[in-house]
Amino acid sequence: MTIQRIIEVLKNIYDPEIPINIYDLGLVYSIKISDSDLEVTLGLTTPFCPIAYLVVQQTENALKEAFPDKNIKVKLDLERQWTPAMMSEEGRKLFKLLYGYDPAELGQK
């Protein structure tokens, strides 16, 4: 198991409101690996997301399927506020393609 393989799995999980995967959207705050454990901490685009549990459950299920020999823990960090600047370059390109602007550039001018 490598970080790259974990990222591949996470890139198959999509935000329920914005059709961009959670990794490129910048919702993956941390990935921790030990001998028997894999812990992923996620954020949300808004702390008021009524279906936050869905993103956590989908992430947990995908990681358990990909890494059945690991103890999987998916945590939700509602303290850290997500901003568009957390998106990857690929996420920003997808957002611009979908919505016509790069949200990370707002307020920079």
C-alpha positions as CSV (number, residue, x, y, z in Angstrom):
1,M,0.0,0.0,0.0
2,T,1.4,3.4,-1.1
3,I,0.1,6.9,-0.7
4,Q,-0.3,7.0,-4.5
5,R,-2.6,3.9,-4.3
6,I,-4.6,5.5,-1.5
7,I,-5.0,8.7,-3.5
8,E,-6.2,6.6,-6.5
9,V,-9.0,5.2,-4.3
10,L,-9.9,8.6,-3.0
11,K,-10.1,10.0,-6.5
12,N,-13.1,7.7,-7.1
13,I,-15.2,9.3,-4.4
14,Y,-17.1,12.4,-5.4
15,D,-18.5,15.3,-3.5
16,P,-22.4,14.9,-3.5
17,E,-22.9,18.5,-4.6
18,I,-19.9,19.4,-6.7
19,P,-19.0,16.7,-9.3
20,I,-15.3,16.7,-8.4
21,N,-13.6,13.9,-6.5
22,I,-12.8,14.6,-2.8
23,Y,-9.0,14.5,-3.3
24,D,-8.9,17.1,-6.1
25,L,-11.5,19.2,-4.3
26,G,-9.1,19.4,-1.3
27,L,-11.3,17.6,1.2
28,V,-8.6,15.1,2.1
29,Y,-6.8,16.8,5.0
30,S,-4.5,13.9,6.0
31,I,-3.5,10.3,5.3
32,K,-1.7,8.3,8.1
33,I,-0.4,4.8,7.6
34,S,0.9,2.4,10.1
35,D,1.6,-1.3,10.0
36,S,-2.1,-2.3,10.6
37,D,-4.0,1.0,10.3
38,L,-5.0,3.5,7.7
39,E,-6.5,6.8,8.9
40,V,-7.9,9.5,6.6
41,T,-9.1,12.8,7.8
42,L,-11.7,14.6,5.7
43,G,-13.2,18.1,5.6
44,L,-16.3,19.4,4.0
45,T,-16.9,22.4,1.7
46,T,-19.4,23.5,4.3
47,P,-19.7,22.4,8.0
48,F,-23.5,22.5,7.5
49,C,-23.5,19.7,4.8
50,P,-26.6,17.6,5.6
51,I,-25.1,14.5,4.0
52,A,-21.6,14.6,5.4
53,Y,-22.1,11.1,6.7
54,L,-22.4,9.9,3.1
55,V,-18.9,11.1,2.1
56,V,-17.4,9.5,5.3
57,Q,-19.2,6.2,4.6
58,Q,-18.3,6.1,0.9
59,T,-14.7,6.8,1.8
60,E,-14.6,4.1,4.5
61,N,-16.2,1.5,2.2
62,A,-13.9,2.2,-0.7
63,L,-10.8,2.0,1.5
64,K,-12.0,-1.2,3.2
65,E,-12.5,-2.8,-0.2
66,A,-9.1,-1.7,-1.5
67,F,-7.2,-2.5,1.7
68,P,-9.0,-5.3,3.5
69,D,-6.0,-6.1,5.7
70,K,-5.9,-2.6,7.2
71,N,-8.0,-1.2,10.1
72,I,-9.7,1.7,8.4
73,K,-10.6,4.9,10.2
74,V,-12.1,7.9,8.5
75,K,-12.4,11.1,10.6
76,L,-14.3,14.3,9.8
77,D,-12.6,17.5,10.8
78,L,-15.2,20.3,11.1
79,E,-12.8,22.7,12.9
80,R,-10.6,23.4,9.9
81,Q,-12.5,25.5,7.4
82,W,-12.2,24.4,3.7
83,T,-11.4,27.1,1.1
84,P,-11.1,26.8,-2.7
85,A,-7.4,27.4,-2.4
86,M,-7.2,23.8,-1.0
87,M,-8.2,22.4,-4.3
88,S,-5.6,20.7,-6.5
89,E,-4.6,22.2,-9.8
90,E,-6.7,19.4,-11.5
91,G,-9.7,20.2,-9.2
92,R,-9.5,23.9,-10.1
93,K,-9.4,23.1,-13.8
94,L,-12.4,20.8,-13.5
95,F,-14.3,23.5,-11.5
96,K,-13.5,26.1,-14.2
97,L,-14.6,23.7,-16.9
98,L,-17.9,23.0,-15.1
99,Y,-18.7,26.5,-13.8
100,G,-16.7,28.9,-15.9
101,Y,-14.4,30.3,-13.2
102,D,-11.6,29.3,-10.9
103,P,-13.0,29.7,-7.3
104,A,-9.4,29.9,-5.9
105,E,-8.9,33.2,-7.8
106,L,-11.9,34.9,-6.3
107,G,-10.9,37.7,-4.0
108,Q,-7.3,37.8,-5.2
109,K,-7.8,40.7,-7.5
